[in-house]
Amino acid sequence: MTEPRRRCAVDCALLALAALTLLVAGTGTHSPVRTVLAALATVLLPGAAALTTLRLDDVLTWLAVTVSVSLATLTLLAVVTIEVGWWNPEALLSCLGLASSGVLAWDLRRALGELSATTPERQRGNRG
């Protein structure tokens, strides 16, 4: 995602998804909404966080690579935790979600900085 506005929108949507998933899971509600939110967060957040430095203009390519990287990351972490003998999927997904949210918040801050640097008021102020 090259454009700062698009990056801001995607980062905000993903951070909202992470917060909503954490809220629903933290309250202990057991509904289909929790399952859908958890599945979306699982397949989108880790890959999107990993792709913050890779600029893909095509939305479908971005989505395919994001889902692939997310599933590969989750598979790797699941194998490692099973081999170590520390299998706790809730803790694993919570830690991964928090780390992904931190990276996405950092990318949102960067995108907002780029966006504010290109506003017309800023450009007029630099001219004199």
C-alpha positions as semicolon CSV with decimal commas, in nm:
position;residue;x (nm);y (nm);z (nm)
1;M;0,000;0,000;0,000
2;T;0,182;0,303;-0,127
3;E;-0,056;0,593;-0,069
4;P;-0,048;0,734;0,285
5;R;-0,428;0,774;0,292
6;R;-0,483;0,412;0,199
7;R;-0,225;0,301;0,455
8;C;-0,399;0,509;0,723
9;A;-0,737;0,358;0,637
10;V;-0,606;-0,001;0,633
11;D;-0,404;0,044;0,953
12;C;-0,703;0,199;1,134
13;A;-0,933;-0,081;1,018
14;L;-0,687;-0,350;1,128
15;L;-0,628;-0,183;1,464
16;A;-1,006;-0,161;1,513
17;L;-1,032;-0,531;1,428
18;A;-0,762;-0,612;1,683
19;A;-0,928;-0,402;1,954
20;L;-1,271;-0,546;1,886
21;T;-1,137;-0,902;1,887
22;L;-0,957;-0,839;2,216
23;L;-1,270;-0,686;2,366
24;V;-1,496;-0,973;2,260
25;A;-1,246;-1,239;2,366
26;G;-1,168;-1,062;2,693
27;T;-1,531;-1,046;2,800
28;G;-1,565;-1,421;2,763
29;T;-1,858;-1,414;2,524
30;H;-1,901;-1,725;2,317
31;S;-2,080;-1,640;1,996
32;P;-2,026;-1,675;1,623
33;V;-1,914;-1,312;1,616
34;R;-1,615;-1,400;1,833
35;T;-1,521;-1,682;1,597
36;V;-1,544;-1,461;1,289
37;L;-1,345;-1,180;1,451
38;A;-1,078;-1,421;1,573
39;A;-1,048;-1,583;1,231
40;L;-1,018;-1,247;1,055
41;A;-0,762;-1,122;1,305
42;T;-0,565;-1,444;1,275
43;V;-0,536;-1,436;0,897
44;L;-0,488;-1,060;0,857
45;L;-0,297;-0,905;1,149
46;P;0,041;-1,085;1,145
47;G;0,079;-1,064;0,767
48;A;-0,028;-0,700;0,750
49;A;0,220;-0,613;1,023
50;A;0,497;-0,797;0,838
51;L;0,414;-0,617;0,513
52;T;0,429;-0,263;0,650
53;T;0,761;-0,204;0,476
54;L;0,667;-0,381;0,153
55;R;0,468;-0,158;-0,078
56;L;0,213;-0,347;-0,287
57;D;-0,021;-0,137;-0,502
58;D;-0,264;-0,411;-0,602
59;V;-0,521;-0,485;-0,331
60;L;-0,566;-0,851;-0,426
61;T;-0,192;-0,911;-0,425
62;W;-0,166;-0,741;-0,087
63;L;-0,449;-0,954;0,052
64;A;-0,304;-1,280;-0,084
65;V;0,045;-1,210;0,050
66;T;-0,094;-1,092;0,385
67;V;-0,297;-1,410;0,436
68;S;-0,004;-1,628;0,323
69;V;0,244;-1,460;0,556
70;S;-0,005;-1,476;0,845
71;L;-0,069;-1,847;0,801
72;A;0,303;-1,920;0,763
73;T;0,382;-1,723;1,078
74;L;0,112;-1,897;1,277
75;T;0,222;-2,238;1,155
76;L;0,584;-2,170;1,248
77;L;0,492;-2,041;1,594
78;A;0,256;-2,334;1,655
79;V;0,526;-2,587;1,566
80;V;0,780;-2,413;1,789
81;T;0,544;-2,398;2,087
82;I;0,448;-2,764;2,045
83;E;0,813;-2,872;2,024
84;V;0,905;-2,668;2,330
85;G;0,609;-2,811;2,520
86;W;0,438;-2,479;2,582
87;W;0,115;-2,513;2,387
88;N;-0,120;-2,232;2,479
89;P;-0,306;-2,106;2,172
90;E;-0,483;-1,820;2,351
91;A;-0,158;-1,678;2,486
92;L;0,015;-1,728;2,152
93;L;-0,257;-1,548;1,958
94;S;-0,280;-1,271;2,219
95;C;0,094;-1,203;2,207
96;L;0,098;-1,215;1,828
97;G;-0,203;-0,983;1,810
98;L;-0,044;-0,732;2,047
99;A;0,286;-0,737;1,859
100;S;0,107;-0,697;1,526
101;S;-0,099;-0,410;1,665
102;G;0,216;-0,235;1,781
103;V;0,374;-0,260;1,438
104;L;0,051;-0,142;1,271
105;A;0,027;0,155;1,511
106;W;0,386;0,247;1,426
107;D;0,306;0,228;1,054
108;L;-0,005;0,442;1,109
109;R;0,206;0,705;1,280
110;R;0,450;0,701;0,988
111;A;0,168;0,728;0,733
112;L;0,011;1,018;0,923
113;G;0,347;1,194;0,925
114;E;0,380;1,149;0,549
115;L;0,024;1,269;0,501
116;S;0,072;1,581;0,710
117;A;0,396;1,663;0,528
118;T;0,210;1,672;0,195
119;T;-0,084;1,892;0,300
120;P;-0,124;2,220;0,108
121;E;-0,099;2,433;0,426
122;R;0,239;2,282;0,503
123;Q;0,362;2,336;0,150
124;R;0,247;2,699;0,152
125;G;0,421;2,758;0,485
126;N;0,750;2,629;0,339
127;R;0,738;2,878;0,050
128;G;0,762;3,180;0,258
